[in-house]
Amino acid sequence: MKPLLLTLVLTLLLSACASERTPARLSFGIDAIEGSARRLWPAAPEIPRYQYAGELTGEQNFVRDEAEESGLQKVWRWITGLGQEARPNVLQRPQAVAISAADGRIYVTDVSRAAVFVFDPLAGELKVWEYAAGLTRFASPVGIATDGRGGVWVADADLAELVRLDAEGNGVQHIGKPLLKRPTGLARDPLTGHLYVADTYAHTVHVFDEDGRWLHAIGQRGEAPGQFNYPTHVALRGRELQVTDTMNSRIQIIPLDGGKPRVVGERGLYLGNLVRPKGVASDSEGNLYVIESYYDRLLVFNADGQFLLPIGGTGTAIDKFYLPAGVTVDDTDRIFIADTFNGRVVIFRYLGGGDIDAL
């Protein structure tokens, strides 16, 4: 066969294979870990409240059923893999997680890669967004929140601004300059569209509307209730703002409709005390989750602020962490923890009254 004709045939063949490529399935890898499906907290004989549900690390989380692939599709995968190094995209230093209830996308900020990782179950692929706008790369993306329009807001601590990316990862809006000093934690109110950003170096939480207009600030530097000392993470539950008041070693619950702030946790060296708290989130029953980064633990408090139990400790096993940062809870009460120096997002499920069949 003549070279030109052979090239044409191969092009048509490979194009057909690419168009018919078997979609990948997003897997949390729980099936690959022996005995993980029964890993529960607290341990027996206590009633189980939490169950290990897997982890996210990168491209390895997207798997294909090779039995369903045609011979041509396998040839396509082999040819397209030629000349490429076996270096898949993987999380390096994840900081925070946001989940889209609309399409199931899981967004993870990574300060080492300086990018947003998008685990897209509908597309069956991992996407990596590295650009804040045009040729401007992210520098230190930390906080992240869905924008209600199919994209996300990202708080970049070094760029000192909030960036809105559309559903394709294009930077379409930039707000916060020159007001913000070092934006870190970020939360968005789905009812009002208001953005709440922890400005760590300014010791306050700034509030913007969805058009980017600054509305007001919450708190100032200090130790009294309603004051902050290097706040780092924020979350919303109903009409309450949860703020990690990191260097005051506490969580503050700020009623958005007025009223006195509540304080959860206190400084100390006992289990359940806080030293360097970071991520904060809550589930549908009001249980509060706090990342205690100094001791590599997830601490669980009830809705009244009473300490219930710890999960974790220093290590690399599935129930251990290494300098974790952010935490978020989705609509089904799955808990996503950015296990920063282990380069992964660890997932647990809240079982409520102990129904282990809920997973």
N, C-alpha and C positions, 0 to 999 in steps of 0.2 A: 504493500500500500504506500502511495506517495506520502512524503512527510506532511504536506499541506492538508491532504485529505485525512490523514491520521490525527493531526492536531484538531481538525474540525470535529471528527467523531468523538475524540476524547473530551473536547469542550462540551459537546451536547450531552454526552454521557454523564459527565460530572455535574453539569447544571441540573440534570434530571435528579441525580442523587441528592444534591443539595436541597432542591425544592421539596423532596420527599423525606427529608431527614427526620428520624424518629425523635419526638420531643423528649427532653430529659425531664426527670422527676426530681423535685426538691426533696431531699432526704436529710433528716437530722442525724443519721448515722446510728440510731439507737440499736438497730438489728445487728450491727457489727460488734457490739460490746457485750460480752458474755455476762448474763445475769443482770444487766442494767435495767431491764424492764421492771424488776422487783425492788430497785433501790428506793427506799422510802425513808421519810423523816416525819416525826421522830422514830427512833428504832423501837421494835417490839420490846415490851408488851403494850407500849403506848399506841393510841389510835393514830394511824398514819394521816398526815395532813399534806405532805408534799411528795412528789414522785419525779425522779430524773426523767427528762424527756428528750435528751440528745444535745447536740452542739452544732454550731456553724463554724467552719474554718475557711471555706473558700470554694473553689471550683469542684473540689471533691464531693461537695454536697449535692451535686447534680449528677444523677446516675441514669443510665439507659438500660433497658432490658434487651440484651444482645439477641435473645431468642426471637424478638419481634423485628429485628433489623433484617433487611434483605441483603443478599450478597453484594449488590451494587452499593448499598449504603455503607457496608463495611469497607469496601474498596475506597469509597470516598473518604472515610475517616482515616484510612491508612495513608492515602496520597496527601491529604491536607495536613497530615502530621509530619510529613517528610521535611527535613531541614529545620525543624523547630526544636528548641531545647525543651526538655521535660521540666519546665518550671511553671506550674500553674499559678494563677492568681490566688493568693492566700492572705488572710488577715495577718497583720503584723502587730499593731498596737491599738486594738479597738477601744473606743472611748464611750460611745453612746449608741443607743438603738432606738429606732422609731418604726412603727408597724402601720401599714395602710390597711384599714378594715375593708376598703373598697375592692382591692385587687390582691391582697395578701403579700404585697411586697414587704421585704424586711430591709430597712436601711441601717447601715452601720458606718459611723465615722471612724477613721483610722488616722491617727496623728503621725505615725511613722511613714505610712504610704502617702500621707497628705491627700486623702481622697475619701469619697463616699462609696462604699460597697453596696450594691443593690442585688439582693437575692430575689429574683423575679420568678415565681412559680408558674405564671401563665406563659411567659416566654421560654421557660425551661433553661435559663442561663444566668450566669453571674455577670453583672455589668459593673464597671469601675469608672466613676466620674471624678476626674482629676482637676477640672477647670472651673474656677469661680465665674469667669467671664472672659470670652475671647481667648487670648493667650495667657491670661493671668491664672496661675495655678493656685489651688488652695495651699495655705501655709501650715495651719494648725487647726483643722476642723474638729470641733469638740461636740457642741450641742446640736441636736437635730430634732425636727418636728415636721409632721406632714402638714401641707399647706391647704388641704381641702379642695385642691384643684387638680390633683393627680401628681403633684410634685412635692418638694420638701423645702423647708427653711433650714439653713445651716449657720451655726455661729462659729466663725473662725477667730480664734483668740489672737493670732498674730496679725491677721489682716484688720482686726478691730472693726468688724462689720457683720451684718447678717446678710446672707445671700439666699435668694429664692431660685431654685432650679426647677424647670418644668419637667414634665413626664419623660422627656428625652435627655435630661441632664444638662440643658442649656441654662446658663445664668441669665435670668430675665429681670431681676430686681435686686437692688443693693441699698441697704439702709443702715443707719447708725453712726456714720461718720459726720463730724469729728467727736460726737458725744461719747461713744463707747471707748473704754480704756482696754479692757480685756474680757470680752464676752465669752462665757463658757456654757453653762446650762441654759436650756431653751425649752419652752413649752408654749403651746398654742391652744387658746380656748376655742373649741369648735362652734360654740354658739355665737360669739362676738367676733371671732377672727383675731382677737387681740393676742399679741406676742409678749411673753414674759421672759426676759433674759437676765441671768445672773451676771452682773458686771463685777468680776472678782476684785479687780484693783480699785474699783470705785466703792466697794462695800455696799452695794445697793442692787435692787432689781428694777430694771427699766421696763416700761410698758409702752408698746407701739400698737397702733391700729394696723389693719391689714393693708392699708395703702402706704404704710411706712411712716406715718406721722407719729412723733413722740407725744405721748399723753401725759405721763407722770412717772415719778420714781417712788418705790416703796422702800423705806428704811434708809438708814445711814450708819456710819461706823459707830460701834458701841457694843455693850454687853447686855443692855436691858432688852426685854421682850420687844420685838419689832425693829431691833437694831441688829446689824450683821458685822461679822469679822471674816472677810474673805469667803463670801458665799460662792459655791461652785456648781450646784445642780438644782434644778427646779422641776416640779411636776404639778399637774392639776387633777383634782378629783372633785367634780361638782363645782361648787362656788368657793372652794378652798385652794389656796396656793401653798404647796409644800416646798420649803426652801432648806437646802443643806447649808447650815451656818457653820462651815467647816472649822475655822480656827476658834470658834466658840464651842466646838464639840457638841453640837446639838442639831436637832431638826426643829424648824419653826413652821407652824401651820397658821397661815394668814387668811382670815375670812375676807373675801373680796367685797362683801356687802357691808362691811363694818364689823366692829367687835374686837375684842382683845385677842392678840396672837396666843397660841398655845405652844408650849415647848415639850418636845418628846426627846428623851435621852438626856444623859448627863456625862460629864467628863469623869473618867475613872479607869481603874485597872482591872475591874471585875468583869466577868462574862456578861455581856449586855450593855456595858458602858461604851461610850464613844470616845475615840481618840482623834482619828482623822476620817470622819464620815464623808462620803462622796455621793453616789447615786441615791435617789429616793423615788419611790413609786408606791402605789397602793392598788389593792384588788377590789372586786365588786362588793366584798363584805366589809371593806374599810380597813383591812389589815395593812399595816405600813411596812415597807421593805426598805432597809437602809444598808448600803454598802459601807462596812467598816474596813477601809483599805489598809489600815496599819496592821490589823490582825488577819486580813484576808478572809473576811467572813461576810455572809449575808445575815443580817439580824432582822428578826420578825417581831413586830409589835402589834398589839390589837388596836382597834379603833379608839380606845381610851388611852393609848400610849403605854400600856403595860407590856413589858418584855415577855415574849413567849418562848422563842428558841433560836439557836444559831444554826446555820448551815455553812460548812466549809472549814477553813483553816488552810495553812500554807502548803502548797504542793501542786502536782500536775495531774493527779487522778481526777475522775469525773466529779467527785464531790469535794474538790479542793480548788483554791484560787491562788493567783499570784498577782498582787497589786491590782485588784479589780477596780473598775471606775463606775460606769453608768449602769442603771437598771431600769427596765420598763415592764409594764404588764399589759397584755393585749386584752381584747374583748372576751376571750375565753379563759381568762385567768392563767395564761401561761406567763411565766416570769423569765425574762431575757436579761442575762448578766454579761456585761462586757468584761471578760476576764483578760485584762489588758496584756500582762506580760506572759500569759500562756497563749496569746494570739488566737483567741476564740471567743465565741458567744455561747455561754452555757444556758440551757433551757430547763426549767422545772415547771411542773404543773401543780397548781393548788387544787387539792381534792375536796375541800370543804369538810364535810363530815367523815371523810375517809373512804369514799367510793373509789377503789383502785381501778374499777372498770371504766372510769371517766377518761382515761388516756386513749 
